[in-house]
Amino acid sequence: MCCWELPLDPARLVVAELAANAVLHGRVPGRSFRLTLSVTASGTLRIEVADTRGDHLPAPARVDTDAPAESGYGLLLVEELADRWGVRCGPVPCKTVWAELDSPLYR
């Protein structure tokens, strides 16, 4: 992101969470995932992570105050840090999880 003169944070946290999810939940033996970063003319950073588990769609963790989990909060972090995020299905068997951070200062 230095080439684009954009701050590293919170983008690197979003990249780390989406990539970790692809490794943990989107892994198919013999396949990897693809990370794509792009910047629009208006300065929005788009982060995309594609994997080959289109049958396994991400969902934010449910917060249960009675029994806090040690993991499962990655998408809650992405939801908090990104201006928008979502999932694009296809082409089969793939899915792409994406997040966007607006403006060069990310807020």
VOKEMI-310546 format. One record per atom (N, C-alpha, C, O): residue number from 0; residue in one letter; atom name; z, y, x. Coordinates in steps of 0.2 Angstrom, whole numbers. Atoms other than C-alpha are relative to their C-alpha. Last residue first. Example, Ala and Ser with C-alpha at 12.3 -4.5 7.8 and 13.67 -1.06 7.14 Angstrom:
residues 2
{seq=1	type=S	atom=N	w=-1	v=-6	u=-4}
{seq=1	type=S	atom=CA	w=36	v=-5	u=68}
{seq=1	type=S	atom=C	w=3	v=5	u=-4}
{seq=1	type=S	atom=O	w=4	v=11	u=-1}
{seq=0	type=A	atom=N	w=0	v=-6	u=4}
{seq=0	type=A	atom=CA	w=39	v=-22	u=62}
{seq=0	type=A	atom=C	w=0	v=6	u=4}
{seq=0	type=A	atom=O	w=3	v=5	u=9}
END
This chain:
residues 107
{seq=106	type=R	atom=N	w=-5	v=-3	u=4}
{seq=106	type=R	atom=CA	w=40	v=38	u=-59}
{seq=106	type=R	atom=C	w=4	v=5	u=4}
{seq=106	type=R	atom=O	w=9	v=8	u=1}
{seq=105	type=Y	atom=N	w=-3	v=5	u=4}
{seq=105	type=Y	atom=CA	w=30	v=26	u=-49}
{seq=105	type=Y	atom=C	w=5	v=2	u=-4}
{seq=105	type=Y	atom=O	w=10	v=-1	u=-5}
{seq=104	type=L	atom=N	w=-7	v=0	u=-2}
{seq=104	type=L	atom=CA	w=27	v=40	u=-36}
{seq=104	type=L	atom=C	w=3	v=-5	u=-4}
{seq=104	type=L	atom=O	w=9	v=-6	u=-4}
{seq=103	type=P	atom=N	w=-1	v=2	u=-7}
{seq=103	type=P	atom=CA	w=8	v=37	u=-35}
{seq=103	type=P	atom=C	w=8	v=0	u=1}
{seq=103	type=P	atom=O	w=10	v=-3	u=6}
{seq=102	type=S	atom=N	w=-1	v=-6	u=-5}
{seq=102	type=S	atom=CA	w=7	v=37	u=-54}
{seq=102	type=S	atom=C	w=2	v=-2	u=7}
{seq=102	type=S	atom=O	w=5	v=-7	u=8}
{seq=101	type=D	atom=N	w=3	v=-6	u=1}
{seq=101	type=D	atom=CA	w=9	v=22	u=-66}
{seq=101	type=D	atom=C	w=2	v=5	u=5}
{seq=101	type=D	atom=O	w=7	v=5	u=8}
{seq=100	type=L	atom=N	w=-5	v=-6	u=-2}
{seq=100	type=L	atom=CA	w=14	v=5	u=-61}
{seq=100	type=L	atom=C	w=-4	v=6	u=0}
{seq=100	type=L	atom=O	w=-9	v=7	u=4}
{seq=99	type=E	atom=N	w=2	v=-7	u=-2}
{seq=99	type=E	atom=CA	w=5	v=-9	u=-70}
{seq=99	type=E	atom=C	w=5	v=5	u=2}
{seq=99	type=E	atom=O	w=10	v=5	u=-2}
{seq=98	type=A	atom=N	w=-5	v=-5	u=1}
{seq=98	type=A	atom=CA	w=9	v=-28	u=-71}
{seq=98	type=A	atom=C	w=-3	v=7	u=3}
{seq=98	type=A	atom=O	w=-7	v=6	u=7}
{seq=97	type=W	atom=N	w=2	v=-7	u=-3}
{seq=97	type=W	atom=CA	w=-2	v=-43	u=-73}
{seq=97	type=W	atom=C	w=6	v=5	u=-1}
{seq=97	type=W	atom=O	w=9	v=4	u=-6}
{seq=96	type=V	atom=N	w=-5	v=-4	u=2}
{seq=96	type=V	atom=CA	w=0	v=-62	u=-76}
{seq=96	type=V	atom=C	w=-1	v=7	u=4}
{seq=96	type=V	atom=O	w=-2	v=7	u=10}
{seq=95	type=T	atom=N	w=-2	v=-5	u=-5}
{seq=95	type=T	atom=CA	w=-16	v=-71	u=-74}
{seq=95	type=T	atom=C	w=6	v=4	u=-3}
{seq=95	type=T	atom=O	w=5	v=6	u=-9}
{seq=94	type=K	atom=N	w=-3	v=-6	u=3}
{seq=94	type=K	atom=CA	w=-19	v=-88	u=-82}
{seq=94	type=K	atom=C	w=1	v=5	u=5}
{seq=94	type=K	atom=O	w=2	v=4	u=11}
{seq=93	type=C	atom=N	w=-4	v=-6	u=-3}
{seq=93	type=C	atom=CA	w=-30	v=-102	u=-77}
{seq=93	type=C	atom=C	w=3	v=4	u=-5}
{seq=93	type=C	atom=O	w=2	v=5	u=-11}
{seq=92	type=P	atom=N	w=-7	v=1	u=2}
{seq=92	type=P	atom=CA	w=-36	v=-119	u=-84}
{seq=92	type=P	atom=C	w=5	v=6	u=2}
{seq=92	type=P	atom=O	w=11	v=5	u=3}
{seq=91	type=V	atom=N	w=-4	v=6	u=0}
{seq=91	type=V	atom=CA	w=-47	v=-113	u=-92}
{seq=91	type=V	atom=C	w=-1	v=-3	u=7}
{seq=91	type=V	atom=O	w=-7	v=-4	u=9}
{seq=90	type=P	atom=N	w=3	v=6	u=3}
{seq=90	type=P	atom=CA	w=-54	v=-96	u=-89}
{seq=90	type=P	atom=C	w=4	v=-6	u=1}
{seq=90	type=P	atom=O	w=8	v=-7	u=6}
{seq=89	type=G	atom=N	w=7	v=2	u=-1}
{seq=89	type=G	atom=CA	w=-43	v=-90	u=-95}
{seq=89	type=G	atom=C	w=-2	v=2	u=7}
{seq=89	type=G	atom=O	w=1	v=7	u=10}
{seq=88	type=C	atom=N	w=1	v=7	u=-1}
{seq=88	type=C	atom=CA	w=-27	v=-82	u=-102}
{seq=88	type=C	atom=C	w=-7	v=-1	u=2}
{seq=88	type=C	atom=O	w=-12	v=2	u=-1}
{seq=87	type=R	atom=N	w=7	v=1	u=2}
{seq=87	type=R	atom=CA	w=-22	v=-64	u=-98}
{seq=87	type=R	atom=C	w=-2	v=-8	u=1}
{seq=87	type=R	atom=O	w=-1	v=-10	u=6}
{seq=86	type=V	atom=N	w=3	v=6	u=-2}
{seq=86	type=V	atom=CA	w=-3	v=-61	u=-98}
{seq=86	type=V	atom=C	w=-7	v=-1	u=-2}
{seq=86	type=V	atom=O	w=-8	v=1	u=-8}
{seq=85	type=G	atom=N	w=3	v=4	u=5}
{seq=85	type=G	atom=CA	w=6	v=-45	u=-99}
{seq=85	type=G	atom=C	w=-3	v=-6	u=3}
{seq=85	type=G	atom=O	w=-3	v=-7	u=9}
{seq=84	type=W	atom=N	w=2	v=7	u=-3}
{seq=84	type=W	atom=CA	w=14	v=-31	u=-90}
{seq=84	type=W	atom=C	w=-2	v=-4	u=-6}
{seq=84	type=W	atom=O	w=0	v=-3	u=-12}
{seq=83	type=R	atom=N	w=3	v=5	u=4}
{seq=83	type=R	atom=CA	w=16	v=-12	u=-93}
{seq=83	type=R	atom=C	w=0	v=-7	u=4}
{seq=83	type=R	atom=O	w=-1	v=-7	u=10}
{seq=82	type=D	atom=N	w=1	v=-3	u=6}
{seq=82	type=D	atom=CA	w=26	v=2	u=-85}
{seq=82	type=D	atom=C	w=-3	v=-4	u=-6}
{seq=82	type=D	atom=O	w=-2	v=-3	u=-12}
{seq=81	type=A	atom=N	w=7	v=-1	u=2}
{seq=81	type=A	atom=CA	w=33	v=-10	u=-73}
{seq=81	type=A	atom=C	w=-1	v=5	u=-6}
{seq=81	type=A	atom=O	w=4	v=4	u=-10}
{seq=80	type=L	atom=N	w=3	v=-4	u=-5}
{seq=80	type=L	atom=CA	w=51	v=-9	u=-66}
{seq=80	type=L	atom=C	w=-8	v=2	u=-1}
{seq=80	type=L	atom=O	w=-10	v=7	u=1}
{seq=79	type=E	atom=N	w=-4	v=-6	u=-1}
{seq=79	type=E	atom=CA	w=61	v=-15	u=-81}
{seq=79	type=E	atom=C	w=-4	v=5	u=5}
{seq=79	type=E	atom=O	w=-4	v=11	u=4}
{seq=78	type=E	atom=N	w=0	v=-4	u=6}
{seq=78	type=E	atom=CA	w=48	v=-28	u=-87}
{seq=78	type=E	atom=C	w=4	v=7	u=1}
{seq=78	type=E	atom=O	w=1	v=12	u=-2}
{seq=77	type=V	atom=N	w=7	v=-3	u=1}
{seq=77	type=V	atom=CA	w=46	v=-34	u=-70}
{seq=77	type=V	atom=C	w=0	v=4	u=-6}
{seq=77	type=V	atom=O	w=-3	v=10	u=-5}
{seq=76	type=L	atom=N	w=1	v=-5	u=-5}
{seq=76	type=L	atom=CA	w=65	v=-36	u=-68}
{seq=76	type=L	atom=C	w=-7	v=3	u=0}
{seq=76	type=L	atom=O	w=-7	v=9	u=0}
{seq=75	type=L	atom=N	w=-4	v=-6	u=3}
{seq=75	type=L	atom=CA	w=66	v=-45	u=-85}
{seq=75	type=L	atom=C	w=0	v=6	u=5}
{seq=75	type=L	atom=O	w=-1	v=12	u=3}
{seq=74	type=L	atom=N	w=4	v=-4	u=5}
{seq=74	type=L	atom=CA	w=52	v=-56	u=-79}
{seq=74	type=L	atom=C	w=4	v=6	u=-3}
{seq=74	type=L	atom=O	w=0	v=11	u=-5}
{seq=73	type=G	atom=N	w=6	v=-3	u=-3}
{seq=73	type=G	atom=CA	w=62	v=-61	u=-64}
{seq=73	type=G	atom=C	w=-4	v=4	u=-4}
{seq=73	type=G	atom=O	w=-6	v=10	u=-2}
{seq=72	type=Y	atom=N	w=0	v=-7	u=2}
{seq=72	type=Y	atom=CA	w=78	v=-65	u=-73}
{seq=72	type=Y	atom=C	w=-6	v=4	u=3}
{seq=72	type=Y	atom=O	w=-6	v=10	u=2}
{seq=71	type=G	atom=N	w=3	v=-1	u=7}
{seq=71	type=G	atom=CA	w=77	v=-84	u=-74}
{seq=71	type=G	atom=C	w=-1	v=8	u=-2}
{seq=71	type=G	atom=O	w=-3	v=9	u=-7}
{seq=70	type=S	atom=N	w=7	v=-2	u=0}
{seq=70	type=S	atom=CA	w=89	v=-88	u=-61}
{seq=70	type=S	atom=C	w=-3	v=1	u=-6}
{seq=70	type=S	atom=O	w=1	v=1	u=-11}
{seq=69	type=E	atom=N	w=1	v=-2	u=-7}
{seq=69	type=E	atom=CA	w=108	v=-90	u=-58}
{seq=69	type=E	atom=C	w=-7	v=2	u=1}
{seq=69	type=E	atom=O	w=-8	v=5	u=6}
{seq=68	type=A	atom=N	w=4	v=5	u=-5}
{seq=68	type=A	atom=CA	w=111	v=-91	u=-77}
{seq=68	type=A	atom=C	w=-1	v=3	u=7}
{seq=68	type=A	atom=O	w=0	v=9	u=8}
{seq=67	type=P	atom=N	w=5	v=-3	u=-4}
{seq=67	type=P	atom=CA	w=125	v=-82	u=-87}
{seq=67	type=P	atom=C	w=-4	v=-5	u=5}
{seq=67	type=P	atom=O	w=0	v=-9	u=8}
{seq=66	type=A	atom=N	w=1	v=4	u=-6}
{seq=66	type=A	atom=CA	w=134	v=-93	u=-99}
{seq=66	type=A	atom=C	w=-6	v=3	u=4}
{seq=66	type=A	atom=O	w=-12	v=1	u=3}
{seq=65	type=D	atom=N	w=-5	v=5	u=-1}
{seq=65	type=D	atom=CA	w=142	v=-83	u=-113}
{seq=65	type=D	atom=C	w=-1	v=-5	u=6}
{seq=65	type=D	atom=O	w=4	v=-7	u=9}
{seq=64	type=T	atom=N	w=-6	v=-3	u=-3}
{seq=64	type=T	atom=CA	w=132	v=-67	u=-111}
{seq=64	type=T	atom=C	w=6	v=-6	u=1}
{seq=64	type=T	atom=O	w=10	v=-5	u=5}
{seq=63	type=D	atom=N	w=-6	v=4	u=4}
{seq=63	type=D	atom=CA	w=116	v=-76	u=-115}
{seq=63	type=D	atom=C	w=6	v=2	u=4}
{seq=63	type=D	atom=O	w=7	v=0	u=10}
{seq=62	type=V	atom=N	w=-6	v=-2	u=-3}
{seq=62	type=V	atom=CA	w=101	v=-65	u=-110}
{seq=62	type=V	atom=C	w=6	v=-3	u=-5}
{seq=62	type=V	atom=O	w=6	v=-2	u=-10}
{seq=61	type=R	atom=N	w=-4	v=-2	u=5}
{seq=61	type=R	atom=CA	w=85	v=-74	u=-115}
{seq=61	type=R	atom=C	w=7	v=1	u=3}
{seq=61	type=R	atom=O	w=10	v=-3	u=7}
{seq=60	type=A	atom=N	w=-6	v=4	u=1}
{seq=60	type=A	atom=CA	w=74	v=-75	u=-100}
{seq=60	type=A	atom=C	w=3	v=3	u=-6}
{seq=60	type=A	atom=O	w=3	v=9	u=-7}
{seq=59	type=P	atom=N	w=-7	v=-3	u=-3}
{seq=59	type=P	atom=CA	w=57	v=-66	u=-101}
{seq=59	type=P	atom=C	w=6	v=-5	u=-2}
{seq=59	type=P	atom=O	w=6	v=-8	u=-7}
{seq=58	type=A	atom=N	w=-4	v=-3	u=6}
{seq=58	type=A	atom=CA	w=42	v=-78	u=-106}
{seq=58	type=A	atom=C	w=6	v=3	u=4}
{seq=58	type=A	atom=O	w=10	v=-1	u=8}
{seq=57	type=P	atom=N	w=-6	v=-3	u=-2}
{seq=57	type=P	atom=CA	w=28	v=-84	u=-94}
{seq=57	type=P	atom=C	w=4	v=3	u=-6}
{seq=57	type=P	atom=O	w=0	v=5	u=-11}
{seq=56	type=L	atom=N	w=0	v=-8	u=0}
{seq=56	type=L	atom=CA	w=14	v=-95	u=-101}
{seq=56	type=L	atom=C	w=7	v=2	u=1}
{seq=56	type=L	atom=O	w=12	v=-1	u=-1}
{seq=55	type=H	atom=N	w=-7	v=-1	u=-1}
{seq=55	type=H	atom=CA	w=13	v=-114	u=-95}
{seq=55	type=H	atom=C	w=0	v=8	u=0}
{seq=55	type=H	atom=O	w=0	v=11	u=6}
{seq=54	type=D	atom=N	w=-3	v=3	u=6}
{seq=54	type=D	atom=CA	w=-4	v=-121	u=-102}
{seq=54	type=D	atom=C	w=8	v=2	u=1}
{seq=54	type=D	atom=O	w=12	v=0	u=-4}
{seq=53	type=G	atom=N	w=1	v=-4	u=6}
{seq=53	type=G	atom=CA	w=-14	v=-109	u=-91}
{seq=53	type=G	atom=C	w=4	v=-3	u=-6}
{seq=53	type=G	atom=O	w=5	v=1	u=-11}
{seq=52	type=R	atom=N	w=-4	v=3	u=6}
{seq=52	type=R	atom=CA	w=-6	v=-117	u=-76}
{seq=52	type=R	atom=C	w=-1	v=4	u=-6}
{seq=52	type=R	atom=O	w=4	v=7	u=-8}
{seq=51	type=T	atom=N	w=4	v=5	u=4}
{seq=51	type=T	atom=CA	w=-20	v=-114	u=-63}
{seq=51	type=T	atom=C	w=4	v=-3	u=-5}
{seq=51	type=T	atom=O	w=3	v=-9	u=-7}
{seq=50	type=D	atom=N	w=-1	v=7	u=-2}
{seq=50	type=D	atom=CA	w=-13	v=-98	u=-56}
{seq=50	type=D	atom=C	w=-4	v=-4	u=-4}
{seq=50	type=D	atom=O	w=-7	v=-2	u=-9}
{seq=49	type=A	atom=N	w=3	v=5	u=4}
{seq=49	type=A	atom=CA	w=-17	v=-79	u=-56}
{seq=49	type=A	atom=C	w=2	v=-7	u=3}
{seq=49	type=A	atom=O	w=2	v=-8	u=9}
{seq=48	type=V	atom=N	w=-1	v=6	u=-3}
{seq=48	type=V	atom=CA	w=-6	v=-65	u=-50}
{seq=48	type=V	atom=C	w=-3	v=-5	u=-4}
{seq=48	type=V	atom=O	w=-1	v=-6	u=-10}
{seq=47	type=E	atom=N	w=2	v=5	u=4}
{seq=47	type=E	atom=CA	w=-12	v=-47	u=-54}
{seq=47	type=E	atom=C	w=2	v=-7	u=4}
{seq=47	type=E	atom=O	w=0	v=-7	u=10}
{seq=46	type=I	atom=N	w=-2	v=6	u=-4}
{seq=46	type=I	atom=CA	w=-4	v=-31	u=-48}
{seq=46	type=I	atom=C	w=-2	v=-6	u=-5}
{seq=46	type=I	atom=O	w=0	v=-6	u=-11}
{seq=45	type=R	atom=N	w=0	v=6	u=4}
{seq=45	type=R	atom=CA	w=-12	v=-15	u=-55}
{seq=45	type=R	atom=C	w=1	v=-6	u=5}
{seq=45	type=R	atom=O	w=-2	v=-7	u=10}
{seq=44	type=L	atom=N	w=1	v=6	u=-4}
{seq=44	type=L	atom=CA	w=-7	v=2	u=-47}
{seq=44	type=L	atom=C	w=0	v=-6	u=-4}
{seq=44	type=L	atom=O	w=5	v=-7	u=-8}
{seq=43	type=T	atom=N	w=-4	v=5	u=2}
{seq=43	type=T	atom=CA	w=-10	v=17	u=-57}
{seq=43	type=T	atom=C	w=-2	v=-6	u=4}
{seq=43	type=T	atom=O	w=-7	v=-8	u=6}
{seq=42	type=G	atom=N	w=-6	v=1	u=-4}
{seq=42	type=G	atom=CA	w=-16	v=32	u=-47}
{seq=42	type=G	atom=C	w=4	v=-6	u=-3}
{seq=42	type=G	atom=O	w=10	v=-7	u=0}
{seq=41	type=S	atom=N	w=-5	v=-4	u=2}
{seq=41	type=S	atom=CA	w=-28	v=40	u=-60}
{seq=41	type=S	atom=C	w=7	v=-2	u=4}
{seq=41	type=S	atom=O	w=12	v=1	u=3}
{seq=40	type=A	atom=N	w=1	v=-7	u=-2}
{seq=40	type=A	atom=CA	w=-43	v=34	u=-50}
{seq=40	type=A	atom=C	w=6	v=4	u=-2}
{seq=40	type=A	atom=O	w=7	v=9	u=1}
{seq=39	type=T	atom=N	w=5	v=-4	u=4}
{seq=39	type=T	atom=CA	w=-36	v=16	u=-53}
{seq=39	type=T	atom=C	w=-1	v=7	u=3}
{seq=39	type=T	atom=O	w=3	v=9	u=7}
{seq=38	type=V	atom=N	w=-2	v=-6	u=2}
{seq=38	type=V	atom=CA	w=-28	v=6	u=-39}
{seq=38	type=V	atom=C	w=-5	v=4	u=-4}
{seq=38	type=V	atom=O	w=-11	v=4	u=-2}
{seq=37	type=S	atom=N	w=5	v=-5	u=1}
{seq=37	type=S	atom=CA	w=-30	v=-13	u=-36}
{seq=37	type=S	atom=C	w=3	v=7	u=-2}
{seq=37	type=S	atom=O	w=9	v=7	u=-5}
{seq=36	type=L	atom=N	w=-3	v=-7	u=1}
{seq=36	type=L	atom=CA	w=-19	v=-27	u=-30}
{seq=36	type=L	atom=C	w=-6	v=5	u=-1}
{seq=36	type=L	atom=O	w=-11	v=4	u=3}
{seq=35	type=T	atom=N	w=5	v=-6	u=-1}
{seq=35	type=T	atom=CA	w=-25	v=-45	u=-32}
{seq=35	type=T	atom=C	w=4	v=6	u=-2}
{seq=35	type=T	atom=O	w=8	v=7	u=-6}
{seq=34	type=L	atom=N	w=-3	v=-7	u=1}
{seq=34	type=L	atom=CA	w=-14	v=-60	u=-29}
{seq=34	type=L	atom=C	w=-5	v=5	u=1}
{seq=34	type=L	atom=O	w=-9	v=5	u=6}
{seq=33	type=R	atom=N	w=4	v=-5	u=-3}
{seq=33	type=R	atom=CA	w=-22	v=-78	u=-31}
{seq=33	type=R	atom=C	w=4	v=7	u=-2}
{seq=33	type=R	atom=O	w=6	v=8	u=-8}
{seq=32	type=F	atom=N	w=1	v=-5	u=5}
{seq=32	type=F	atom=CA	w=-12	v=-94	u=-33}
{seq=32	type=F	atom=C	w=-4	v=6	u=3}
{seq=32	type=F	atom=O	w=-4	v=6	u=9}
{seq=31	type=S	atom=N	w=-4	v=-5	u=-2}
{seq=31	type=S	atom=CA	w=-13	v=-111	u=-24}
{seq=31	type=S	atom=C	w=0	v=6	u=-6}
{seq=31	type=S	atom=O	w=-2	v=4	u=-12}
{seq=30	type=R	atom=N	w=2	v=-7	u=2}
{seq=30	type=R	atom=CA	w=-20	v=-127	u=-29}
{seq=30	type=R	atom=C	w=5	v=5	u=2}
{seq=30	type=R	atom=O	w=11	v=3	u=3}
{seq=29	type=G	atom=N	w=6	v=-2	u=-3}
{seq=29	type=G	atom=CA	w=-18	v=-144	u=-21}
{seq=29	type=G	atom=C	w=-3	v=6	u=-2}
{seq=29	type=G	atom=O	w=-9	v=8	u=0}
{seq=28	type=P	atom=N	w=2	v=2	u=-7}
{seq=28	type=P	atom=CA	w=-4	v=-149	u=-32}
{seq=28	type=P	atom=C	w=-7	v=1	u=2}
{seq=28	type=P	atom=O	w=-12	v=-1	u=-1}
{seq=27	type=V	atom=N	w=4	v=7	u=1}
{seq=27	type=V	atom=CA	w=-3	v=-138	u=-47}
{seq=27	type=V	atom=C	w=-1	v=-2	u=7}
{seq=27	type=V	atom=O	w=-4	v=1	u=11}
{seq=26	type=R	atom=N	w=3	v=4	u=-5}
{seq=26	type=R	atom=CA	w=9	v=-123	u=-46}
{seq=26	type=R	atom=C	w=-3	v=-7	u=-2}
{seq=26	type=R	atom=O	w=1	v=-10	u=-6}
{seq=25	type=G	atom=N	w=7	v=0	u=1}
{seq=25	type=G	atom=CA	w=12	v=-111	u=-60}
{seq=25	type=G	atom=C	w=-4	v=-5	u=5}
{seq=25	type=G	atom=O	w=-10	v=-5	u=6}
{seq=24	type=H	atom=N	w=1	v=2	u=7}
{seq=24	type=H	atom=CA	w=31	v=-112	u=-62}
{seq=24	type=H	atom=C	w=-8	v=-1	u=-1}
{seq=24	type=H	atom=O	w=-10	v=-5	u=-6}
{seq=23	type=L	atom=N	w=-5	v=5	u=3}
{seq=23	type=L	atom=CA	w=39	v=-111	u=-45}
{seq=23	type=L	atom=C	w=-3	v=-3	u=-7}
{seq=23	type=L	atom=O	w=-1	v=-9	u=-8}
{seq=22	type=V	atom=N	w=-1	v=6	u=-4}
{seq=22	type=V	atom=CA	w=24	v=-104	u=-35}
{seq=22	type=V	atom=C	w=5	v=-5	u=-3}
{seq=22	type=V	atom=O	w=4	v=-11	u=-3}
{seq=21	type=A	atom=N	w=6	v=4	u=-1}
{seq=21	type=A	atom=CA	w=17	v=-93	u=-48}
{seq=21	type=A	atom=C	w=2	v=-6	u=4}
{seq=21	type=A	atom=O	w=-1	v=-12	u=2}
{seq=20	type=N	atom=N	w=1	v=4	u=7}
{seq=20	type=N	atom=CA	w=35	v=-87	u=-53}
{seq=20	type=N	atom=C	w=-7	v=-4	u=1}
{seq=20	type=N	atom=O	w=-6	v=-10	u=-2}
{seq=19	type=A	atom=N	w=-5	v=5	u=0}
{seq=19	type=A	atom=CA	w=38	v=-82	u=-34}
{seq=19	type=A	atom=C	w=-1	v=-4	u=-7}
{seq=19	type=A	atom=O	w=0	v=-11	u=-7}
{seq=18	type=A	atom=N	w=3	v=6	u=-4}
{seq=18	type=A	atom=CA	w=21	v=-73	u=-34}
{seq=18	type=A	atom=C	w=5	v=-5	u=0}
{seq=18	type=A	atom=O	w=3	v=-11	u=0}
{seq=17	type=L	atom=N	w=6	v=4	u=3}
{seq=17	type=L	atom=CA	w=26	v=-63	u=-50}
{seq=17	type=L	atom=C	w=-3	v=-5	u=5}
{seq=17	type=L	atom=O	w=-5	v=-11	u=2}
{seq=16	type=E	atom=N	w=-2	v=4	u=6}
{seq=16	type=E	atom=CA	w=43	v=-59	u=-43}
{seq=16	type=E	atom=C	w=-6	v=-4	u=-3}
{seq=16	type=E	atom=O	w=-5	v=-10	u=-5}
{seq=15	type=A	atom=N	w=-4	v=6	u=-1}
{seq=15	type=A	atom=CA	w=38	v=-54	u=-26}
{seq=15	type=A	atom=C	w=2	v=-4	u=-6}
{seq=15	type=A	atom=O	w=1	v=-10	u=-5}
{seq=14	type=V	atom=N	w=4	v=5	u=-3}
{seq=14	type=V	atom=CA	w=24	v=-43	u=-32}
{seq=14	type=V	atom=C	w=4	v=-6	u=2}
{seq=14	type=V	atom=O	w=1	v=-12	u=1}
{seq=13	type=V	atom=N	w=4	v=3	u=6}
{seq=13	type=V	atom=CA	w=35	v=-34	u=-44}
{seq=13	type=V	atom=C	w=-4	v=-6	u=3}
{seq=13	type=V	atom=O	w=-5	v=-11	u=0}
{seq=12	type=L	atom=N	w=-5	v=4	u=4}
{seq=12	type=L	atom=CA	w=48	v=-31	u=-30}
{seq=12	type=L	atom=C	w=-4	v=-4	u=-5}
{seq=12	type=L	atom=O	w=-3	v=-10	u=-7}
{seq=11	type=R	atom=N	w=-1	v=6	u=-4}
{seq=11	type=R	atom=CA	w=34	v=-25	u=-18}
{seq=11	type=R	atom=C	w=5	v=-5	u=-4}
{seq=11	type=R	atom=O	w=4	v=-11	u=-3}
{seq=10	type=A	atom=N	w=6	v=5	u=0}
{seq=10	type=A	atom=CA	w=28	v=-13	u=-31}
{seq=10	type=A	atom=C	w=2	v=-6	u=4}
{seq=10	type=A	atom=O	w=0	v=-12	u=1}
{seq=9	type=P	atom=N	w=-3	v=7	u=1}
{seq=9	type=P	atom=CA	w=46	v=-5	u=-33}
{seq=9	type=P	atom=C	w=-6	v=-5	u=0}
{seq=9	type=P	atom=O	w=-5	v=-11	u=-3}
{seq=8	type=D	atom=N	w=-5	v=2	u=6}
{seq=8	type=D	atom=CA	w=45	v=1	u=-20}
{seq=8	type=D	atom=C	w=-2	v=4	u=-6}
{seq=8	type=D	atom=O	w=-3	v=10	u=-5}
{seq=7	type=L	atom=N	w=0	v=8	u=1}
{seq=7	type=L	atom=CA	w=31	v=1	u=-7}
{seq=7	type=L	atom=C	w=4	v=-2	u=-6}
{seq=7	type=L	atom=O	w=3	v=-7	u=-9}
{seq=6	type=P	atom=N	w=-7	v=3	u=-2}
{seq=6	type=P	atom=CA	w=27	v=19	u=-10}
{seq=6	type=P	atom=C	w=0	v=-7	u=-1}
{seq=6	type=P	atom=O	w=-3	v=-10	u=-5}
{seq=5	type=L	atom=N	w=-4	v=2	u=6}
{seq=5	type=L	atom=CA	w=8	v=23	u=-12}
{seq=5	type=L	atom=C	w=7	v=-2	u=3}
{seq=5	type=L	atom=O	w=7	v=-6	u=8}
{seq=4	type=E	atom=N	w=-5	v=-5	u=0}
{seq=4	type=E	atom=CA	w=-3	v=31	u=2}
{seq=4	type=E	atom=C	w=5	v=0	u=-6}
{seq=4	type=E	atom=O	w=7	v=5	u=-9}
{seq=3	type=W	atom=N	w=1	v=-3	u=6}
{seq=3	type=W	atom=CA	w=-17	v=19	u=-2}
{seq=3	type=W	atom=C	w=5	v=6	u=-1}
{seq=3	type=W	atom=O	w=5	v=10	u=-5}
{seq=2	type=C	atom=N	w=7	v=-2	u=0}
{seq=2	type=C	atom=CA	w=-18	v=12	u=15}
{seq=2	type=C	atom=C	w=-1	v=5	u=-6}
{seq=2	type=C	atom=O	w=-5	v=10	u=-5}
{seq=1	type=C	atom=N	w=0	v=-6	u=-4}
{seq=1	type=C	atom=CA	w=1	v=11	u=15}
{seq=1	type=C	atom=C	w=-7	v=3	u=0}
{seq=1	type=C	atom=O	w=-7	v=9	u=1}
{seq=0	type=M	atom=N	w=0	v=-6	u=4}
{seq=0	type=M	atom=CA	w=0	v=0	u=0}
{seq=0	type=M	atom=C	w=0	v=6	u=4}
{seq=0	type=M	atom=O	w=-1	v=12	u=2}
END
